[in-house]
Amino acid sequence: MDTRPRSMAVAVVVFFLLLGAAAAEKQSYVVYLGEHAHAARLDGNAAAAADMEVLAQQAEDSHYDLLAGVLGDKEKAREAIFYSYTRHINGFAANLDAAAAAEIARQPGVVSVFPNRGHKLHTTRSWQFLGLAGPGGAPTGVAWRKARFGEDTIIGNLDTGVWPESDSFRDDGLGPVPSQWKGKCQKGQDDTFSCNRKLIGARFYNKGYASAVGKLNTSLFDTPRDSDGHGTHTLSTAGGSPVAGASVFGYGNGTASGGSPRARVAAYRVCYTPVNGSECFDADILAAFDAAIHDGVHVLSVSLGGVAGDYLNDGLAIGSFHAVRRGVAVVCSAGNSGPAAGTVSNVAPWIFTAAASTMDREFPSYVVFNNTKVKGQSLSASALSPATSSFAMIDSSQAAAPNRTQNESQLCFLGSLDPAKVKGKIVVCLRGVNPRVEKGEAVRQAGGVGMVLANDVTTGNELIADAHVLPATQIKFSDGQLVFSYLKNTKNPSGIITRPETRLGTKPAPFMAAFSSKGPNKVTPEILKPDITAPGVSVVAAWTRANSPTDLAFDKRRVAFNSESGTSMSCPHVAGIVGLLRTLRPDWSPAAIRSALMTTAMDVDNEHHPILNSSFVAANPFSYGAGHVWPSRAMNPGLVYDLTAADYLNFLCSLRYNATVMAMFNAGAPPYRCPASPPKAQDLNYPSITVVNLTSSATVKRTVKNVGKPGAYKAYVTSPAGVRVAVSPDMLAFARKGEEKTFQMTFEVTNAALAKDYAFGALIWTNGKQFVRSPLVVKTMA
């Protein structure tokens, strides 16, 4: 892919287990049984270690007994099960044939059975752009100091592991490891791996990966060490220690820091070498969630995901539900499948979902031709020499190698270019399909001296600074059309590519990245996703020494810091800010923290205009959710929309058979029961408000909690086109901190045609100083 991806009834759908599968053919499945009866006892170290081991063994034995009832033999059950989830999440992962999977799905107490599905993995300047850091990125900002730089918060990361030797994980100036930490530092097969007072824990889970991809030597992956770079990059962005002088080949020089620079961090490796497009599997993800909850993390950053689907057939959604129930905030990436609508992943309402946008730093590198200078972006380590000379230029579509198609050469696939036509020239390639840096390698292998990478129409104005293997620059779609026209209409075209530089304060910023996945939420359209946007383009952070900066095999370079782009990068930004709020407001729930960030987000750029998409057309909440994160405002939001585990369960009740949701907590005391009339999904106390399939009118309820000083808040509404919105009451007076008030919003259709493809507005509660803003999203039946 062009942008690096990182990549309702009963929950059991039996027909899909049997479809197209031979009865004897085995594959790995997850059997989900809800929550353990002993889960509540684990909170606050209530259970002694010895008692916990007894409980865990009892849970494991119960899993063997359950499966033995289907397979007819306990030993066969032991052979089949490769994970037992024994702490908070109740269930197991096993190798089964389709018939056995379907049979166990019918057993009492089984919530869902689903295949062990694969998922993809979806800075020096960003913290200044977000108003936290001081000059050069140093962590001296007022808001950072107010939140004590995230100390006492533990941030976990589900990803490709960690490179512990990175300066981002130095423990200078940190005290002892927090006493509540119950995690481990697993070395696996790597005796050189170690933790410290910063990187306080590391674990790895690969049995689900091994089972899904077939028999292989898993010892190669028996370590939490990051051989990819993705995990190191995301973990350092969320909670890395400040590192002065960080740069990529000298570009972007500054202080690289995590959002919570004094937080403690832990790595949970669940992602490995991609196989058939998947690298992180449900069985491993669930095992990591179960461990992380027990270990004592406060925030989890999860930069991976798959196609959005049934919540109880998704290991990430299940794991995050149990984490949030235990007070752990879970931040996930929205996905890199934009700009198409309905591509957003990680849409469960208990997940905090982050989209990706730009910041006000760029790395300009110009292509100069015919007295024209076009600005692009690059982190090329080398430059054309001598810089003042012109080089012949060629459209790659006109340089196809023998037996290769024009389409292949236009996209600059490896081996697609004819050296006789390319040697010594600057080659202009079209963006799309294959990796951007790989296109440059195709040019280099054919003897080209430089590359101009022109965006296609879908990527528009989105420019990503890559560490190209030769002098190169990436240019906008419109500029690409100008260059292609010059090449087509000039007999001997020529030009140069200038060396990149670092430039700050660019405008407009932010604007949405084209790759960032968009709403609407295809699982529950009443819940707006993504929730928020944060910097996710050309983010500089720590990197592994085991991999190149381009993650491509032909690239033998090694760097300590690298620039990466994707919602994988915006996710840890949000997680780091959540860590700050967790330190500042330890009594707030994950939902309250999310609300504070959403209702204080901004929907305008640094030119005070509406946030744009990559084509420089006004974006909307399906792109950015509530808006661009604004950390300092979130520290004092005034009001929050709070949610409890019971609220999420009631939400599930509105979507499923009661028995399914009851099964999730039927071991508890007292057992959970769905209400006789579950609230509608649109009435979930979410910070954004979405109404779909509106005919004439509808009423939505919300409750806000005062987390500031006593006072009165007045409602102001910007109604979506074609809809009249009324708030009752439109004035809320709070006499004390912690007081809650409920209000209703009535949506009345005035012109259905204007909102048939969604219309957007906003609700703002204000006391004159604080502005609590919720996006309004409406779709009529017209």
N, C-alpha and C positions, 0 to 999 in steps of 0.2 A: 504494500500500500504506500501511497505517497506520503501521508503523514504517519509517523511511526505509531502503530496502534498498541496498545498494551492491554498495550496490549500493552366456571367457578362453582363449581359445585364442590364435590368431594375432591380433595387435592390429588387423589390417586386417579390417574387416567389409565385404566387397565388396557384399553385397546392399543395404546401406543407402545406398551411394553411387549405386546405380542406381534405387532405389525412387522412383517418382513423378516422375522428372526426365526431361525431354526430352533427347535425345542432344546437341542443339546448344546447349542452354541452359547458360551458364557461371556459375559461382560461385567464390568463393575457397576454396582448400584449403591445408592445411599438409601437407607431405611430410617426414616425420621419418626421418632416416638414422642416428641414434645420436650418437656422439661423434667429433670429428675426431681423426685420428692425431696431429696436432700440439698437441692441447689441453694435454697434460702439459708441453710445452715452454714454455707461457705462464706457468706458475707461477713466482713469484719473479723476474719480469722476465728469464727465461732467454733469451727471443728478442728480438733487437734489433728496433726499430720497422720498419726496412726489410725485414728477414726476415719479419716478421709480415705486412706488406702483400703480399709475394710469396705467402706461404702462403694468405692470404685470397683473393687473386686466383685462385690455383689451385683453391681450394675452390669459388669462384663458377663458374669455367669447368666444373668437374665437374658442377655442378648443371644448367648449360645443356646439357651433353652428355647427361646422363641424361634430361632432359625432351625433348630433341631426338630421342632414340631412340624416343619415343612419338609426338611430334607430326610427326616427319619432317623438321624444319627447325630449325636453330639460332636463326634470327632469330625464328621463332614462339615458341621457348622464351624468348628474351630479352624478348619482348613480354609473355609470360604471367607471368613471375616478377617479383614486386615486392619480395620480401625474399629475400636469401641469408644464412643464418646461418653465419658463417665462422670463428668463434673457438673456442668450446667446443661449442656445440650444432651438430650437422651436419644441415642440412635447408634447405628453402626454402618460401616461400608463393607461390602462383600462382593465376591465374584459369584454370579448366579446366572443360570439360564433364564430365558424369558418366562418360562412356565413357573419356575420357583419364585421369580420376582412378582408375578401376577398373583400367585397364591399367598405370599406373605402380605401383599397389599390388602388382602381381604381379612387379615387377622384383627381381632379386637385390639384397640389401643394404638394401631398403626395410623399415623397421620398421613404420611405420603411415602411413596417409593418412586425414585427417579434415577435415571442414568447418571453416572459420574461425569457430568458435562464439563467440557473445557471452556475456559475464559481466556481473554486476551489482556495483555498489559495495555492499558490505555495510555540566594541570588544576590547578586551584588546590587542591583538597582531596584528590584521589585519592592523592597521594604521602604525605600525612600518614596517611591511612587505611591505606596499605600499610606504614607504619612507617619510611619513608625520610626525609621532610622534617621540619623543625622547625616552630615556631609560625608561622602565616600561610602555610605552604607553602614557606618559605625553604629552600634546599638546604644544610642544616647537619647532617643526620642522620649518625650514626656509620657506618651501612652505606654511605651515599652517599660519605662521605669515604674509607672503606676501599677502595671500588672506584674512587677518584679521579674520580668523577662521569662515568665512561665515556670519559675522554680516551684518545686513540689509536685509538678505535673509529670506524669509518665505517658509518653507517646509511643504507641506500638505501630508497626508498619508491616502489612502483609504484602510481600513483593518478592524480588529475586534474591533477597539476602542483603548483606552489608560487607563493605571493605573496612574492617575495624582499624586499620592503620591510618586512615584518612585523618587529616588535621581537624576535620569537622567533628570528630568524635573524641577530641582531647578532653580530659577531665580536669584541666587546670582550674583551681579555685572552687571546685565543687566539694561539698561535704560528703559524709557517708551515704551509702545507698539507702533510700527510704526504707524504714522498718517494715512497711506494709508490703514490700515487694516479695513475691513468692516464686519468682521465675528462675530460670536456669540459663547458663551459658554453655550450650552444647557445642562441642568442638567437632564431633563426628570424626571423619577421617583426616581432619586437618589439625595437627598438633600445634601449628603456628597461630591458630585463631585464639583470640582472647578478648575478654570484656574488661570494663573498668567502671569508674563511678559515673561516666557519661553514658556509654553503651552498656547498660546494666543487664541486658539479657539477649539471648539469641537462640532460636530453635529452627529446625527444618522438618518439613513434612513432604514426603515424596512417594508414598505408597500408592496414592490415588493416581499420580502421574504414571508410575511404573505399570500399574494395572491397565490404565486406559490406552497406553501406547504399545503395550505388549511387553514381553520379557526383554529386559535389558540390564546392563550392569549398573544398578542404582548406586553402587559405591562411588561412582563418579560424582554423584549429587548428594552424598552423605556429609554435607557440611553446610553451615549457614553462610559461608563466604560467597560474596556476590561475584560471579564471573561474567555478568551481563552489564552492570552499571546502573540499571534502572532503579534498583532498590536503594543503592547508596545515594543516588541523586535525590530520590523522593524523601528518604529519611533525613538527609541533611537539610533539605528545604523546610521540613516540618519542625525539626528540633536540633539542628546542628549548632555546634559552638561557633562563635565568630572567628573567621580566618581572614586576616588582613592580606592584601596583595593578591587575592584570588583573581585569575583571569583564564581565558582560553586563547592560547598562542599570543598572549599580550593584549587581547581585546577584552573590554568590559572590566578593566582592573578596578578593584574595590574590596570592601570587606564582605565576604560571603557569610551569611548567617541564616540560621533557621528562624521561623516565626516565633518560636519559644526557645531562645538561645540558652536558657539555663534549665530547660526541662531535661529529664532523663529519657533515654530512648531504648527501644527494644526492637529487634528484627525477627520476623517470622517468615522464613523462606518457604514459599508455596509455589513459586513459578520457576520453570526450567526451560531448556531448549525447546523452541516451538516445534510441534508435530501436527501437521495438517491444520495449521493456523491456531492451535491451542497450546497454552503453556502453563496454565494454572487450573487445577481441577477441583470440583466441588468437595470431594472426599478430603483432600488436603486442606482446603479453605475452612471447612467445618472443624477439622482437628485444631487448626491454628486459632480459630475463634474461641473454641472451648478452653484451650490453654491460656490465651491472652486474658480472658475474663477472670480465670482463676489466678493468674499471675499478679493481677492488680493494676493493669493499665487503666488510664483515665480517658485516653483518646486513641482511636484507631484510624490510621490513614490507609485507605485501600484503593490503589490506583489500578484497578482491573475491573473487568465486567464482560458480560455477554449480551445476547439479545434479550430484551426485557420479556418476562413471561410470568407464569403463575408463581406467586410469592412462596408457596410452600413446596414448590418443585425447584427451588433455587438455593443452593448452599450458601451463597453470599447473603441473600435476603434472610434466610433462617438464622445464620450465625449473627448477623447484625441485630436481628430482633432480640435475641437472647442477651447480646452485649448491652443494647440500649436499656433493656429491662433492668439490668444490674447497674445502670448509671454510667455506662461507657458511651461516650459520643463517638459515632461512626461517620466518617467523611469518606465519600467515594467519588470517583471521576464519572463524568456524564457520558464519556465515550468520544471516540474520534471518527465518527461516521457521518459528520455533517458535510455539506450544509443541508442535506435532505431533511424534510420534516418527519417527525415521529421516530427518530433514530436514537433518542436518549435512552440510556440504560441506567440500572440502579435506581429504579423508580419507587421502591417501597417508601411509604411516608415516614418511617422511622430513620431512614438514611438521609444524611445531609449531602446533596448531590451538587458537584461543582462543574460549571462550564469553564471554557478558557477564552481569554481575551488578551490583548496586547498591553504593553506598558510604554512609557515615554522614553525608552532607550532604543536606539537602533544602531546597526553596524553598516553604514552606507558604503557601497562599492559601485562605481559608475561604469557603465559601458558608453564609450564615446565614439561617435561615428558621424561622418557627413556634417560636421559642425553642430551636432546634436549631442546632448549629455543626458543620459537616462539613469536615474538612481535605482540601484538594487540593494540587496542585503547579502552579506557574506562574512564568514570567518575563515576564509582561505589563509593558510599559513604561509603560502608562497605568493609571489607577484610576478607579473610579466616583466621581462628584462630585455633591453632597457625600457623603462616605463614610457618614454616619449615616442617609441616606435609604433607604427601601425602594423597590424597583422591582418592577413586576409581572413575574411569571415565567410561562413557557409551555413545554410539551413540544413540541419541534419536530415531532413526528409529527402534532400537531394544527394545524400551521401550513403545510400544503402549499399552494404556489402553484397557481393554475389550470393544469390540464393536466400537473401533476407528481404522482407517486405518493406515497403515505404513506411508503413505504420510503425514497424519495429524500429527503423532508423529514426523516425520522427521523435519517438519516445526515448531514443538512445539506450536501447537494451545492450547488454554486454555482447560483443561480437557482431553487432548489427551495422557497424560503420566501416566503410571502405578506407583503409589507410592511404590508398592512392589519392583519394579525394580530400582527406581530412588532415594529413600530416602538415604540421606547421601552422595550422589555422585555428581561429576561434570558432567553435561550433555552437550554434544556437539550437537548443533542445526544447521540447515541449514537456511541461510538468504533467505528471499523472502516471498511475499504475505501478511502476517500479520505483525504488528508493531514489531520492533526489541526488544523494552523493554517489550512488552507483552509476548514475548517468554520466557524472564527471569521470568516473573510472573508465567507462566505455570510451569516452573521448580520449583520455590519457593513453589507454591501450592502443588506440588507433593512430596515435602520434599527434593528436591535437594539442595545442599549447594553452587553451583556455576554453571555458564554457560560459555561455549565457543561458540561463534556465528561465524560460518564459512561462508564466502561469497560464493555465487554461481558463475558460470562462467560469468554471465553478469555483476556482480558488481566487479569482478576482484580484483584490489588492492585498491579500494575505502574503506577507513576505517573511520567510524564516531564514535566519542566519545559520548556515551549516558550516562545519569544518571540512570544506571540500579538499580533495586530494590534489587539486591543481588550481591555478587562478580561475575564479568563477564568481558569478553574481546571479542572484535571482531577481527577476523584474516582474512588475504587475502585468495583468492581462492586456490592458490598453497599450502599455509601452511595448509589450511583446508584439502586438499587431503592427506597431510602428516599425520595429526592427525587421519583422518578416517582410513588410512592404519594401523597405530599403533593400533587403537582400534580393527580392524578386525583380526589382526595377533598376538595379545597378549592375553594370557589367563586371566590375572588379571591386566588390565591396570590401571595406577594410575598417578596422577600429581598434580600440584598446580597452582593457579592463583595469580600473584603478585599484590600488591597494585599499582594503577596508580600513575604516576608522571607527572610533566609538563616539556617538553623539547622543546627548541627553536633551530632555525637554521637547521632544518631538510632538507634533500635533497632527491630527486628532489622536488622542489616547484616553481611555482604551477604546478599541473597536473589536468586534467579535472575530475570533479566528474561524476561517472557513471550515476547518476540520471539526470544530466543536459540535457535538451532537445536539439536536434540537428536539423540543416537544412538538406536538402534545404527547402526553403520557398515554401509551397505547394499552396499558393494563388497566389503569384507573384514571380516566380522563379528568375526573373531579379533583385530582391532585396535580397541581402544576409542577412540572419538572423541566429543566433543572431548577435548583433552588436559588443559585447565586452564581456569579462569575468572579474570577480572580486571574492574576497573571499566569499565562500558560504558554507564552511564545518567547523563545530564545532566553530561557531561564538558566542562569549560571549557578551550578552547585557541584558538590563533590562527585567524584567518579572512581570507578574501580581501575586498578592497574592491570587487571586481567583481560581487559577488552579495549578496543580502539574507541576513539571518540565518535565514530560513525556506526559502531556495532556491525561493521561489515568485515568479512574474513580477509579481504585483500588489503585492508588498512592495518599496517603494523605499528602505527603511532600509539603512544601511551601518554595520558595526561592525568593530572591530579584533579582538575575541574573541567567541566564540560557544559556546553549549552544544549539544552533539550527543549522540545516543544510538544505539547499535548495536554489533554485534560489530566493526564498523569502528573503534570507539573502544577496545575492550578489546585488540584486536590490537596497536596501537602501544604500549600500556602494557606488554605482554609483551615486545615488541621492544626497548623502552627498557631493561627489566630485563636482557634477554639481552645488551644492549650493556655494561651494568655488569659482568656475569660475564665477558664477552669481554675486558674490560680487566683484571679481577682474575685471571682464569685463561686467559691467551692460548693455553696448550697444550691446553686442553680442546676436544674435538670438538663440533659442534652437538648431537649426540646426548647427550653428557655434560652439556652445559648444560641441555638439556631435562629430562634425568633429575633433575638437581639441583633444578630448579624444581618438577617433578611430585612427587617423593618427599618434599619438605618443605612441600607445600601443606597448607592446613587445610580440614577438612570441617565445621567448626562456625562459628557466627556470633559477634558480639560479646556475645551473651548465653550463650555456651558451649552452645548447642543446635545440633542438626544444621541445615545450610544448608537453607533452605526454597525452594520455587518461588513464583511470583507469586500463587498461591492460598493461600499460607502452609501448604502441605502439604510434608512432608519431600521434598526432591529426592534424586537419586541420581547416580551417575557418568555416566549418559547426559546429564545436564544440565551437570555441572561437571567431568567428567573426574576427575582426581586431587584436585581441590579448588581453593580460592582461593589465588592466588599469595601467597607470603610471602618477599619478597626477602632479608631479612637472614638467614633460616635457610638459604636456598639457597646462600649464599656459603660455607658450611661443611657440606655435606650428609653427610659421612662416607663414603658409598658411592655409586657411580653405576652405572647400566646403560648401557654404551657400545655403539655400533654403528659399523660401517665401511661404505663403499660396497659392498664385497663382500657384507656381510650383507644389504643391500637388494637386491642383484642375486640372491642366493640366494632371498630372499623372492619376487622376481618369478618365479624359476624354478619355485617351488612352485605358481604360478598359471597359467603359460603354457607353450606349446611351447618347448623349449630353443632352437630356432633363432631365435626372436624375440628372446630376451634376448641370445643370443650376437651377434646383429647389432648390438646397441647398442655393443659394444666390439670388433667384429671387426677394426677398424683399429689397435687398440692393440698394444703389444708387452710381454709376450706377450698374445695375445687372450684374452678372458674365455671360460671354459667353465663351463656349469652342472655342478654335481656330479651323479653318477649317481643319488643319492637325495637330492634337495633337502630341507632341513628343513621341517617343517610350519609354516604361517603362525603358529600359536599359540606356536611356539618362537622366533619372532623376539625378540631380547633387548630387549624393550620394557619401560618402567617400569610399565606396567599389564599385568594378566594376565587374558585372556579365553578361556574355553572354551565352545564352542557345540556343540550336537547331542550332548551327553553322554548315553551310554546307561548303562553300568555304572560304568566307571572310565576315567581318562585320566591321563597323566603329562606334565608340562610342565617344560622346562628353562630356567634362567636363569643368567647369570653376572654377578657384581658385582665392581667394581673399587674398591679402597681408595684414596680421595683424601685421607685424613686421617692421623692418627697410627696407629701399630701398636696392635692391640687385638683384642678378641673381641666378636662380635655374636651375640645370641640372637634366634631367630625366635619371634614370637607371631602367632597367626592368629585372625581372626574369620571363621568359616566362613559361606558363603552358606547361606540356608535350604534344607534338604533335601539338603545335600552335606557330606560329611566331607572335610577337607583335612589332609594330613600333609606336613611339610617334612623333607627328608633331604639333608644333615645339617641339624640345627636349631641348630647352633652353628658359626660361621665365625671362625677365628682368623687375623689378618693380621699378618705379621712386618715388613712394610715398606709404604711408600707405593707405589702402582702395582700391587701384587699383586692377582691375580684369583682368585676362587673360584666354583665352579659348584655349584648345588644343584638338586634336583628337588622338584616339588610333585605329589602324587597327589590327584586329585579322585575321590571315590567317592560314588555316588548312594545316599542313605538314604531319601529320599522325593521321587520324581521330580516329583510334582504341585506341590510347593512352588517348584520352579525352572523350571517349564515356560515361564513368561513372563519369565524372567531373575530371578536372585537375586544379591545383592551382599554382599561381605565385604571383608576387608583382610588384607594381610601386612605386618608391621612387623619390621624388623631393628633392634635397638638395642644400644648399648654402655653404656646408662645415661645418656648425655648427648645423643646424637643419635638421632633416630627416622626411619628410612628406610621410608616407607610406600608401598605399592602397592595400588591398588584391585583387588579380585577380582570378576570378572563371570562368571556361569555360566548357561547355558541348557541344560536337559535336552531329550531327545527326546519326553517325555511330552506 
